[in-house]
């Protein structure tokens, strides 16, 4: 145990729409807990730039790439023995990103079916290591857009705002039915990792309580 009474083999996953601050919180929590980090591989993604220029052509390729990378990372964290804070969950891809592209016609029905079946074969088994808790970052839409502009990725800034609006709504619907592991909802205005790192302490205490309760009912 650490000073916050969170098991050293815990896996904490952070979820939320693009630009909400997952990576920043991942690093801040890992520093507080002396945990390792698991970040989404954006810089070396061979499909991301192509995808933002042509959703229909590259959506399936991008989702398959993400699925493979996230599954490998989930396996690595489990084999390492836990003690990780993870930037983005494997669950968001099928229910949010892939489904959105299938419904708006930028991924074919056949491709979505193939992707979904592969996802289920990987994840929906007793052997797949689930997170101990998922932290869902909440905010309003305008705050997301402002953060996307601030971090300055051209491919995101030049994307049609309608895409971000659809994504924001889908995240809100998704988290209301998510039940793969316990969820702690956190508003991004409730902490300030840069100017007041201790503002995370009440959030960490809540996470510790949720993990303890979860493990008492579903021990590893």
C-alpha positions, 0 to 999 in steps of 0.5 A, a space after each residue: 500500500 501507498 500513503 493513499 491506501 491504494 493497492 500497489 498492483 491496482 490498474 487505474 484507467 482514465 477515460 473522457 473525450 479528446 482534449 479533456 486532460 487524460 494525459 495530464 491527469 495520468 501523469 499527475 496521479 502516477 506521480 502521487 501514487 508512485 505508479 507507472 504510466 501507460 500512455 496512448 501512442 499518438 506520435 508513432 501511429 501510422 494512420 492518425 494523420 491519414 484518418 483525419 484527412 479521410 475518415 471513410 478510407 482510414 477509420 477501420 485501419 485506425 480502429 484495428 491499430 488502436 485495438 491491437 495496441 490497447 490489448 497489448 498494453 493491457 496484457 503488459 500491465 497485467 504481466 508487470 503486476 499492475 501499479 499503472 495509471 492508464 491514459 484511455 481505456 480499451 472500451 471506448 473504441 468500440 462503443 464510441 469511435 467505431 460505432 460513430 463511424 459506422 452510423 455516419 457511414 465512414 465505416 462500412 457495416 461489414 467492417 464494423 461487424 468484423 471489428 466488433 467481433 474481434 473486440 469481443 473475442 479479445 475483451 469479453 472473456 474471463 481472462 481479460 484483466 479489467 481495470 480496478 476503477 475507471 476515472 471519467 473526466 467530465 466538463 462542458 463542450 466549450 472547455 473541450 474545444 478550448 483545450 484542443 486549441 491550446 494543445 495545438 495539434 493541427 489535425 485536431 484544430 482543422 477537424 470539423 467542429 461537428 465531429 467533436 460535438 458528436 464525440 462529446 455526446 457519445 461519451 456522455 451516453 457511453 459512460 451512463 451505461 458503462 459497467 465493466 468496472 467501477 466508475 469515479 466521475 471527476 469534473 476537470 474544474 475540481 482539481 489543478 495539477 499544475 498549481 495545486 497538486 494536493 487538490 487531487 487528494 480528495 479524488 485519490 481518497 475516493 478512488 481508494 475507497 472504490 477499489 477497496 469496495 470492488 476488491 472485497 466483492 470481486 477479489 483478484 
